[in-house]
Amino acid sequence: MQMATALLKALRVVCFCLTLPAAKTFQVTFQEQSDKTLQVTSEVLDKLGISPSSGSQRGTAADLQAPPRFRWGFFRGAGESVKASPTQQPLAKTPPSAPQPQIKHNDIFKAAEVGDVEAVRALIASDRYKDGKSILDKRDESQYKNTPFLVAAEKGHVDVMSVIHEKKPDVLQQTDENRDNALHHAASNGRLAAVDQLLEWDPKLIDARDKGGKTSFMLAAYYGHVKVMEALFAKGGEKLLTQTDNSGTTPFILAASSGHVGALKALYAKGGKELLTEKDNRGWTALHWAAYSNQSAAVSQLLEWGGGALLNIKTTKWSGEKTPWELAKEKPNIRKIMKEYKNKK
Ligand SMILES: *[C@@H]1O[C@H](CO)[C@@H](O)[C@H](O)[C@H]1NC(C)=O
């Protein structure tokens, strides 16, 4: 009974202490207790897993820092977390409008997208791993579910990429829903500096295929980023010219289908005439694709290189045995270009 009364008393003291606004007062109150009460209080605090247990110990805001055995949040209700640093005012004295650190972007994806390297640095520094997952493993809400690193690569922010890579080198293995890695992203968007940096970190990225079997080189060709193509070619060499995706499509055919004459020229300078008769799985050549996609500049360029013979190359049986000439039937502007070559070899 006596024991219970003492415990009750002690608990009241504990509760009182816990409701005190500032940690500094915490200390003073301890010193004002009688020795006996202090001892009991200490025991109860210990049982509750609360430190400090001695009146001589300073209960400062620093004690609330991780990894504490005791957190104010525990008593304040779920969802409320406490951020305090030894140099800051005790929590309760901090006005709600206290100046925040100079971070313009609190969202890691926004920060990565706009190249706010200081914000990215700060967000990484304040990262609390959740379920063993870092902020750098987070996925955005886009269709492809990008990570912060993939976003930075897409935008070509090499400084942001470097800060992220330094913290978590395995971001190089991250891919999106289409299985595109950072090099795919940088190459698709013509981010030359990012491409160079990625190749320096890991030259093997160049061989990576996405869901459709496309390499970064294929994407650079499709989007017409000649400088990126050259950077990739310098590392990957000749084999890049003949690699095909899951549909048997080559970089040259991809460049023709999107009408990027600059990319066609860069490829032709390396691969020559053989590229003109390359076929994909349906037997379509670059000219088939250029005609079908209504890319008049590409059609002109291909015919200039290959002449009228290209117009009569048939596709495979199952795709209708169509020639580029036939595919252009409903495209008068393409037919007009072709006519000039039709009867010439
Ligand atoms: C093909 O492109 C031309 C412009 O280059 C355009 O006028 C024409 O409508 C396009 N044809 C088709 C079928 O999309």
The ligand as an SDF file (V2000), in Angstrom:
LIG
                    3D

 14 14  0  0  0  0  0  0  0  0999 V2000
    2.4980   14.5320  -93.8790 C   0  0  0  0  0  0  0  0  0  0  0  0
    3.2610   15.6960  -93.5690 O   0  0  0  0  0  0  0  0  0  0  0  0
    2.8950   16.8440  -94.2770 C   0  0  0  0  0  0  0  0  0  0  0  0
    3.8370   17.9520  -93.8830 C   0  0  0  0  0  0  0  0  0  0  0  0
    5.1540   17.5680  -94.0460 O   0  0  0  0  0  0  0  0  0  0  0  0
    1.4450   17.2120  -93.9660 C   0  0  0  0  0  0  0  0  0  0  0  0
    1.0600   18.3220  -94.7230 O   0  0  0  0  0  0  0  0  0  0  0  0
    0.5590   16.0260  -94.2800 C   0  0  0  0  0  0  0  0  0  0  0  0
   -0.7610   16.3140  -93.8720 O   0  0  0  0  0  0  0  0  0  0  0  0
    1.0410   14.7730  -93.5700 C   0  0  0  0  0  0  0  0  0  0  0  0
    0.2580   13.6380  -94.0430 N   0  0  0  0  0  0  0  0  0  0  0  0
   -0.2960   12.7740  -93.2450 C   0  0  0  0  0  0  0  0  0  0  0  0
   -1.0790   11.6710  -93.8710 C   0  0  0  0  0  0  0  0  0  0  0  0
   -0.1980   12.8590  -92.0380 O   0  0  0  0  0  0  0  0  0  0  0  0
  1  2  1  0
  1 10  1  0
  2  3  1  0
  3  4  1  0
  3  6  1  0
  4  5  1  0
  6  7  1  0
  6  8  1  0
  8  9  1  0
  8 10  1  0
 10 11  1  0
 11 12  1  0
 12 13  1  0
 12 14  2  0
M  END
$$$$
